[in-house]
Amino acid sequence: MAIVFFVRSKNANILRPPLSSIAGSTVDQAPNKITFFEWLTPLVASGKKTITIRDESESHYVPGTRVDVHTLEKDEYVCQIDIVSVEKIGFDDINEEHAAQEFIPLEELKPLIREIYPNDQDFYVITYTLVA
Ligand SMILES: CC(=O)Nc1ccn([C@@H]2O[C@H](CO)[C@@H](O)[C@H]2O)c(=O)n1
């Protein structure tokens, strides 16, 4: 059995856990930043590209949350997006509809995803809307 106790401090803030761990909800822990390759960011900022397909490590975005878009290469701020949904998908199920939402031809999109993620089979379609 673990015995947990707090020592009184002159500065009570030192003992206070972060608000996120008090509330403990998914939204509190949601990532608030996403990076895109710089060459794709004009498509995101113009509202033409409305999904991105990522691996499990980048699947923890939460619908309803607002996220800052930065470039991967220079970490420059681009715009904000609101996360609409995060849906699991197999590589083989990526189709023309996804390509249209990516604003990238399917015959370019699938090799691009394979280049970024050489070995994955499971991916996540992150759908978002541009914040005006
Ligand atoms: C860490 C990081 O930034 N990674 C990625 C990963 C993917 N993508 C784009 O998402 C779509 C599906 O993969 C395609 O349009 C990709 O080019 C991206 O821009 N940046």
The ligand as an SDF file (V2000), in Angstrom:
LIG
                    3D

 20 21  0  0  0  0  0  0  0  0999 V2000
    5.5530   15.1840  -38.3910 C   0  0  0  0  0  0  0  0  0  0  0  0
    4.8520   15.6280  -39.6160 C   0  0  0  0  0  0  0  0  0  0  0  0
    4.6970   16.7980  -39.8230 O   0  0  0  0  0  0  0  0  0  0  0  0
    4.4140   14.6410  -40.4410 N   0  0  0  0  0  0  0  0  0  0  0  0
    3.5920   14.7850  -41.5080 C   0  0  0  0  0  0  0  0  0  0  0  0
    2.9590   13.6520  -41.9370 C   0  0  0  0  0  0  0  0  0  0  0  0
    2.0810   13.7200  -42.9510 C   0  0  0  0  0  0  0  0  0  0  0  0
    1.8510   14.9100  -43.5890 N   0  0  0  0  0  0  0  0  0  0  0  0
    0.8750   14.9700  -44.6610 C   0  0  0  0  0  0  0  0  0  0  0  0
   -0.3320   14.3780  -44.2450 O   0  0  0  0  0  0  0  0  0  0  0  0
   -0.9330   13.6950  -45.3430 C   0  0  0  0  0  0  0  0  0  0  0  0
   -1.0460   12.2290  -45.1130 C   0  0  0  0  0  0  0  0  0  0  0  0
    0.0860   11.6860  -44.5820 O   0  0  0  0  0  0  0  0  0  0  0  0
   -0.1200   13.9990  -46.5080 C   0  0  0  0  0  0  0  0  0  0  0  0
   -0.6660   15.1360  -47.0680 O   0  0  0  0  0  0  0  0  0  0  0  0
    1.2380   14.2340  -45.8760 C   0  0  0  0  0  0  0  0  0  0  0  0
    2.0760   14.9550  -46.6700 O   0  0  0  0  0  0  0  0  0  0  0  0
    2.5060   16.0590  -43.1700 C   0  0  0  0  0  0  0  0  0  0  0  0
    2.2930   17.1540  -43.7310 O   0  0  0  0  0  0  0  0  0  0  0  0
    3.3730   15.9840  -42.1280 N   0  0  0  0  0  0  0  0  0  0  0  0
  1  2  1  0
  2  3  2  0
  2  4  1  0
  4  5  1  0
  5  6  1  0
  5 20  2  0
  6  7  2  0
  7  8  1  0
  8  9  1  0
  8 18  1  0
  9 10  1  0
  9 16  1  0
 10 11  1  0
 11 12  1  0
 11 14  1  0
 12 13  1  0
 14 15  1  0
 14 16  1  0
 16 17  1  0
 18 19  2  0
 18 20  1  0
M  END
$$$$
